[in-house]
Amino acid sequence: MSELLITGGTLINDGVRTSEDILVRNGRIETIGSPLQAPSSCKIIKAEGKWILPGLIDDQVHFREPGLTHKACIHTESQAAVAGGVTTYFEMPNVYPPTLNMERIEEKCTIAKRNSLANYGFFLGASNENLEAVKAADPAKIAGIKVFMGSSTGNMLVDEETVLEGIFRNAPTIIATHCEDTPMILANEEQARNKYGNEVPFSEHGNIRSREACLKSSSMAVDLARRENAKLHVLHITTEEELDLFEPGHDRITAEACVHHLWFEDSSYETLGSQIKCNPAIKKVSDRDAVRQAVVDGRISILATDHAPHTWQEKQGTYFEVPSGLPLIQHTLLLMLEMCRHNCFSPELIVERACHAPARLFQILDRGYLREGYWADLVVVDPTEETSVQDSPLFSKCGWSPFSHNVFSNRIDATIVSGQIAYQSGKLNLNNRGKRVEFSANRR
């Protein structure tokens, strides 16, 4: 029997703040109230002056395992996750071999059971060749079906219209899409080569991975979802025009924003260059501000990272040599709270978009809220202490961060995963292991 008492903190949950204690027993929240008495053998976290949030649920990460573990692996990236207040992640299928059937899902779950400090779930990938595997997928055992409707790794680009129609018609659970139009991108790349040769500046990335390419693909996904009555979640929206595709409160067609698209804008390429090359691309200030507003008004219902690490060496080179993606997960909550300091959001809204909404959308059982009977996935945040990225350890295997010179206005004091302390006072509990996320079986 394991017991933990968190006392004196301010809970931010369900849109309100309350001063209450939390008693955790056997991995779950047993009692929320004040004051609570600690059982004799109970561990105690004193949280006076601090915030208690549900652990973040990051619905889009790339932990690179299996096959790409020189960049990252489930063990290292889950360390970065819990250090950043993320207690649950959903990992993407573009690894090697790609996750294109339930056997591969179970292989990844076996790795995570052995090595992950955070709770975990995995997307089943779609391709032009695996429609039958998509149809046969068990909705209780996967986060969803991931469709790359744009440039991707290996054979995971789905660009055959009949296959797309089959996926949207038959997917047994939510479909998550990466939306960029490949022919438009290839044409833009050719124009950039003609203009710049091999010295294409990174500031051209938003023109190459253009707003038109995003809108064309996102519009196609939404049209398919409406026609086939599919449950669709469009990942990492980056343009003002795409926002017109979504409505606040819609539970069948939803959209996500990622923290780097909410923070950086096209002038950031001048100082960060290849470090912030990502797909879809960081675009204009007006796009960033429009996406921020959509987070507030509900057209964007979920916040995530798209954590996608590459080695520092891989990030050196010319535009066409450098892969897209950046490490984000260790600083995602700090970055969200920093935007609260800038009056973009409130902490209550962050909790709604990064904790509650993913739990509802993906129909996760007993996570995403501070509620009696739910799994104890919690984050203790000190809003009075700063975090210097340069002076703090980086747990992602790649060993670098685009925020290396940032000082954030908050500090993560502790992260509790399924009732166990996974991170506290700057130190990881490397013996802790997360649990496989359970989903509702009826998710179409």
KALINSUL-V256084 format. One record per run of one state. SS is the DSSP state (a for helix, b for strand, c for the rest). FROM is the first residue (numbers start at 0). TO is the last residue. If there is no record, write none. Layout:
ss = [SS | SS]
from = [FROM | FROM]
to = [TO | TO]
This chain:
ss = [c | b | c | b | c | b | c | b | c | b | c | b | c | b | c | b | c | a | c | b | c | a | c | b | c | b | c | a | c | b | c | b | c | a | c | b | c | a | c | a | c | a | c | b | c | a | c | b | a | c | a | c | a | c | b | c | b | c | a | c | a | c | b | c | b | c | b | c | b | c | b | c | b | c | b | c | b | c | b | c | b | c]
from = [0 | 2 | 7 | 9 | 13 | 15 | 19 | 20 | 25 | 27 | 33 | 42 | 46 | 50 | 54 | 55 | 62 | 73 | 83 | 85 | 91 | 101 | 115 | 118 | 122 | 123 | 125 | 130 | 135 | 144 | 149 | 156 | 157 | 160 | 170 | 174 | 179 | 181 | 196 | 201 | 208 | 210 | 228 | 231 | 234 | 240 | 245 | 252 | 258 | 263 | 265 | 276 | 284 | 297 | 301 | 304 | 306 | 308 | 328 | 341 | 346 | 361 | 363 | 364 | 374 | 375 | 377 | 382 | 386 | 388 | 406 | 408 | 410 | 417 | 419 | 424 | 426 | 428 | 435 | 436 | 438 | 439]
to = [1 | 6 | 8 | 12 | 14 | 18 | 19 | 24 | 26 | 32 | 41 | 45 | 49 | 53 | 54 | 61 | 72 | 82 | 84 | 90 | 100 | 114 | 117 | 121 | 122 | 124 | 129 | 134 | 143 | 148 | 155 | 156 | 159 | 169 | 173 | 178 | 180 | 195 | 200 | 207 | 209 | 227 | 230 | 233 | 239 | 244 | 251 | 257 | 262 | 264 | 275 | 283 | 296 | 300 | 303 | 305 | 307 | 327 | 340 | 345 | 360 | 362 | 363 | 373 | 374 | 376 | 381 | 385 | 387 | 405 | 407 | 409 | 416 | 418 | 423 | 425 | 427 | 434 | 435 | 437 | 438 | 443]
